[in-house]
């Protein structure tokens, strides 16, 4: 009984197209090949029952209506065993088939293949970080075509959810726990990358956690991996602040402005003056201490750079007055050279456009490498 009905399910889904439909976006993974037929089959079952019940309702209303001169009708059917049996048994069989196929596909979707390429995923307010086996990291997700990919995911603060509509995959990221999600995309995405969303409300910056999934041919993916893992090493130390700084700042701009506008975190405008004992150095932290009392020879932080480095790696240790502990730690995400680039950008902030973060002075052409 199951096999013929499963064939019917596939037939009912024959209108699924790679370009997407009114109900679903384009199908771009192997998971979609099992999800879409079931989705459309259940839709058709709902259509058939809805219009069938509606037609029967209208028919019976007309047939057994009270006519002129009648107080009530008493000639309606009271019992019909074949009909009663049918409306109990047929829906039960349909639900059993749906459960069988759905649970079988659920087990497949929930069990990553042993040969899957593993990407470590960290979600935090309000960003995604994707880390690859060779140590490369990115803000967008890059995967090889024609190969199963497993996302090993965790949340560093609150509940998040990874959802890639074109791949028909979705999984919660729960703090303190790891979760798996896998898929295989066979077609290169080219100029049309797929969307990745966080679909659990996680705070004021929730809507900014939209990213892209780029599917590359295996040789292109291998080249990207090497380039992505080495892009920072290729930049001379003296050029770090204007080549690497803006790219890394793209991960910070959701919370920290460059023009003095208050956000989730304090603006970087005037920060270098505050940590150097200039204007704003007496601004108080939540515990009553100030920049001037914390930074300097013999104090908690001997140099401004020490304070800034600690603020990146341990952001909750000193909280600027009026701001909560919302910033995640960047331990394991930014190495020493990347931190130097960020501090260098803070030091030369007047050389950057406060709205876009672009370097305003003429600089040597930078390598065409993206942090995404």
N, C-alpha and C positions, 0 to 999 in steps of 0.2 A: 504493500500500500504506500509506503513512504517514497519509494523511487519514482513512481508515476507522478505523485503530487509535487515532488521536488522539481521534476521536469516542467510541470505546470507553472511553478513559481518562476522558473527561468523564462518561460515563454511570456508570462505576464509582464516581465521586466524588459521586454524587447525594445521598448522605446528609450532605454538609457543610452545616451550618446556621450562621446568623449568631450563634447563642447558644453555639457551640462544641460539641465532642463529647468523648467519653471520651479521644480521642487528641490533640486540638488545642484551644487556647483560641478564643474568638470571632475570626472573620475580619473585620478592620477596615481593610483597605487593598487597593489594586488588585493588589499583589504576591501577596496571599493567593489571588487568583482563579486564578493560574497554579501556585502552589506546592501548594495543597491537593489539586487533582485528581491531580497526579502522586504525592503522598504516599499517597493512598488507593489509587490504581491499583497502586503497588508493593506496598502492604500486601496487596491482594487477590491479586496474583500470588504473593506468598509464601504466603498461606493455601492457594491452590489447589495449589501444588507440594508444600507440606508435607503436607497431608492426602492428596493423590494418591500421593506416595511412601510415606507411612505405610501407606495401604491396600494398595499393591502389596507392601510388605514383609511385612505380615501374611498376605496371600494366598499369597505364595511360601513363607513359613515353614510354613504349614499344608499346602499342596499338595505340597511336595517334602521334607517331613520324613521322617526315617528311621523306618520302622515296625518293629514287633517282629519279630525274626528276621533283620533286614537289618544288614549291617555298614556299608554306605554306599549311597547312591543314585547311579546312573550314567545315569539316563534324563532328566536335566534338559537344557534347551536350551543349546547352546553358541554359537550364532550366529543373529542375526536382523537382517538388513540394514535392512529398513524401520524397525524399532524403534530401532536404533543411529543411523540417519540422523536420525530424528525428534528424539531427545533431544540431538543435536548442533546441528541446524539451527534448531529451534523456539526454544530458549533464546538462540541467537545473534541471531535476528531480534528477539526481545523486548528484548535488551540494546541492539541498534542503535536501536530505536525510543525506548527510555528515554534513550539518549545524545542522540539528535537533539532530542527535546523538551526535555530537561534543559539541554543546551548553549544552545539557542535562548533559553530563559527566563533562563539565567544571564547571557547577553549583555544581555538587557533589564534585568535587575535591576542589573547592574553599570554601566549607562550612563545617568546622570541626564539628563532632558530639558533642552534648552537654555533653556526658559522656567521652570525650577524656581526656587522661592524658596529662597535660600541662607541657612543658619544655620551660624555658626562654632561648633564644639564643641571644648572642651578638657577632657580627663580628667586627673585628678591624684589622688594619694593624699590624701584619699579623697573626692573630690567631682567633680561635673560642673559645667561652666559653659557656658551657651548664650548666644551673642552674636548680636544681630540687626543688619540693615543700618543702622538708625537709631541704633545705639550702645547700645540697651537690652540688659540682661543678666538672666538668670534662672537659678535652680537647677533648676527643672522645665522641661520642653520644651513650648512653646506653638506650635501650627501652625495655619494656616488650612485649613478644610475645602474639598474639591473642587479643590485645587491641588497640583501636584507640589512636594515639599519636598526639597531636597538638604542633607544634613549634611556639611560639610567638617570633618573630624575630625583631631585630633592628640593625642598624649599628651605631657605635660610631664615625666614621670619614668620610669615603667616601662610594661610592656605592659598595656593595658586592652582591653575589648571591649564594644561597644554592641549590646545585644540588646533588641528590642521584640517580644515573642512575638505579640501580636495583629496586628502588621503583617507578620510572617514575615521580618523583616530582621535581619541580624547582621553585624557587621564589626569586625575588630581595629583597634586604635589603637596604632601602633608609634612609639616615640620617634624623633624625627628624620625622620619621614615623614608625609605627609598621605594620608588615605583618604577615599573618598566612600561615602555610603549615601543612597538616596533611596526615597521612597514617596509615595503619595497616599491620604489618608483622606477619604472623601466624607461620612461621618456625624459630626455633632457629638457629642462625648463626654459633654457635660453633667456630671452628678454622678458619672459612672463613668469617670474617666480611665484610660488604658492604662498598663501597667507598663513601665518601662525598667530594665534591669539591666546591671551589669558582670559578664561571665561569664569573665573571666580572673583567676585569683587574684593579687591585687596587694598583699598584706600583711595586717596585723592588722585594718585597717578596711575590708576588702573588702566585707563584708556590709552596710556602711552606704551603699554606692553605689547604692541603689535610689531611683529617681525616678519621676515621673508624666509622662505625655504628655497634654496637654490639646488637644483639637481644637475650635476655635472657628469659628463662622460668620465670614465675611470681615469684615463690619462690626464684629463684636465683637473680632476679632483686631486690626483697625486701631486701635480705641479702646484696647485693652490695650497695644499697642505705644507709643502716645503717652503713656499714663499711666505705663507702666513706665520709660520713658526720662526722665520728669520727676518721679518720686515724691520723690526726694531733694532736688531743687531747691525743692520746695514747703514743706519743713520749715524753720522759722526756726533760725538758728544756735544759739540758747539751748536749743532743744528737741531738738537732734540726738542727744544722748547717750541719751535715754530713748525716743525714737521710732524712730530709725534704728539705734541701737546694738544692741538685741536682735535685730533682723531680720538684721543683718550677722553678729552672733555665732552665729546658727544655722549658718553655714558654718564656724565655728571650733570648735563645741562637741564635735565628734568627737574632737578632740585636746587641747583646753584646757578644764579644768573651772573652776568659779567657787568651789568649796568646799574647795580644797586637795588634792583627789584627783589623784594622779599619772596621767597618760595618755601618749599618744604624745608630747605636748609638755608643758612645765611649766604648772602651774595659774596662772590670773590672780589668784588670791587673794594679797594682799600684794604684788602687782607694783608698784603705785604707790608703796608704801613703799620697796621695793628700789631703784627708779630715782631716788628723791628723797633717797637717803642715809640712810634710816631702817633699820628692822629688816630684815636680810637683804641689805643693800647690799654686804656683804663676801663674798657667795656667789660662788664661782669659776666661771668659764667653762672650756671645754675647754682653752684655751691658758694658763690660769693667771691671767688678768686678772679683775677684779671689776667690779661695777656702779660702785662708788665710784671706781675707777681709770679708768673709761671715760667717765663722765658728769660734766659740770661745766664751768665757764668754763676755757678753755685746754686742755681735753681733747678726745678724739676726737669726742665728742658734747657740744655746748655746753649742751643742755637735755635733760630726760627725753623731751620730745616728739620731738626729733631721733632719739634712740635707738629709740623705739617705732616711728616711721615707717620707719626703716631696717630694723627687725626684720620689718615687714610686707612691704616691697618687696624686701629682700635677706636673707632669713631665715638663710642659711648663713654670714653674715659673722661672727657671734658665736654660738657654740653653748653653751647652758647645760650645765654639767657633768652627765654622766649621760644626756644626750639626743643622739640622732643627728640628722643633717641630713635630716629627713623632711618638713619643711614646704615647700610650693611657694611660689614668688613670686606676689604678687598684683598685679604690674605689669600695667596694662591692664585690670584687673578692678575695682579700687577707686580712685576718683578722690580728690582732696584732701579733699572734703567727707565722703566715706565714711570716710576714715582719721581725720578729726577726730571723727567719731561714735564710732568704735571706741576712740580714746584717751580721749574723754569718758566712755565707759562704764567703762573701766578706772579712771578717776579717781574715779568715784562708785559703785564696785562694792558698797559697803555698802547702797546703795539698791535693789539687785536681789536677787531670790530666788536663792540659790546653786544650787538644784536645777533650776529652770525657766528662769532668766534673765529673768523678768518684772519690770517696774518695780513697786516696792512702794508708792510714794507716789502720791497722787492727781495725775493729770495731765490736761491737756486732751485731748479725744477726738482720736485720731490718724486720719489719712485711711485709708480701707480699701484699702490697697495692699499686696500681698504681694511679698516678694523672690523668691518661687517663680514 
